[in-house]
Amino acid sequence: MKAIILSAGMGTRVGNATSATPKCLLDLLGTNILEIQVDQLKKLGIDEIYVIGGHCAHKIVNKDIKMITNNSYKTTNMFFSLMCARNYLDDDVIISYGDIIYFSDILQSLINHPRRDVVVADIDWKDYWLERYGKLTCDLESFKIVDDRIASIGDTENNADRIDARYLGLMKFSKNTMSHMKDFYDSNVSKDSFSRIKNMYLTDIIQYLITDKDLLITVQKIRRGWCEIDTSEDYNYAQKFFENNYNKIIDDNIS
């Protein structure tokens, strides 16, 4: 099993903290998101780790990673970044966004999950949203679960009560599923529809796999234990979250 960490974005909403550094390198008590994720992966036996960089990619230096640069990071989105590593997607793979922090046991459960196509989702996300925004009316997207599998994901949604869980940006896909993604990319990359490829989120390709390929993608349900950094307020929250949950994130007992 391999791991891909997606860290190409500019992180403009975080402000000055990311003007000259990638979000994955934001300082957290002397470490950073990238070091935390790499440490978690290695403790769980995953040593082949690729990082897709873009904004200030030359600053992403870590002896335990293989670096790949998305040179079109200013005009592309997550799926295009993932496909920058397409030549290495020949095995089951853990995919993580480079701006999230999560408890180590969440990653351990994902790796050990008996299903090979699994997306982590928080079913207690509303409490986090109220802490984060003070309301449940912003940054919403659909996530419908039927029989522990994703039925729909990634559409604009205005009613929090119609959302079953919150997508984190942490998942596991089989070699076969990655082949479907690569085939989709290859069949569209030289066509007029390439603009669609450039703008696709990972939720878009997941929805494609569900609807067009009839794949069953399981949901690993969690209850909190994570945070993401999209804004300067998120960064302040993440620093407190990391300090308060250090032993659950940096778990020296996992193996």
Salt bridges, closest charged atoms under 4 A:
ASP39 OD2 - LYS43 NZ 3.09
ASP47 OD1 - LYS42 NZ 3.38
GLU48 OE2 - LYS2 NZ 3.33
ASP64 OD1 - LYS42 NZ 3.65
ASP64 OD2 - LYS63 NZ 3.25
ASP90 OD1 - LYS2 NZ 2.47
ASP92 OD1 - ARG116 NH2 2.64
ASP99 OD2 - LYS23 NZ 2.75
ASP124 OD1 - ARG223 NH1 3.02
GLU131 OE1 - ARG224 NH2 3.08
ASP139 OD2 - ARG166 NH2 3.42
ASP148 OD1 - LYS221 NZ 3.01
GLU157 OE2 - ARG162 NH2 2.91
ASP161 OD1 - LYS126 NZ 2.92
ASP164 OD2 - LYS144 NZ 3.86
ASP186 OD2 - ARG86 NH2 2.55
GLU228 OE2 - ARG132 NH1 2.66
ASP230 OD2 - ARG13 NH2 3.73
ASP230 OD1 - LYS23 NZ 3.53
ASP230 OD2 - ARG132 NH2 3.48
ASP234 OD2 - ARG132 NH2 2.67
ASP252 OD1 - LYS43 NZ 2.77
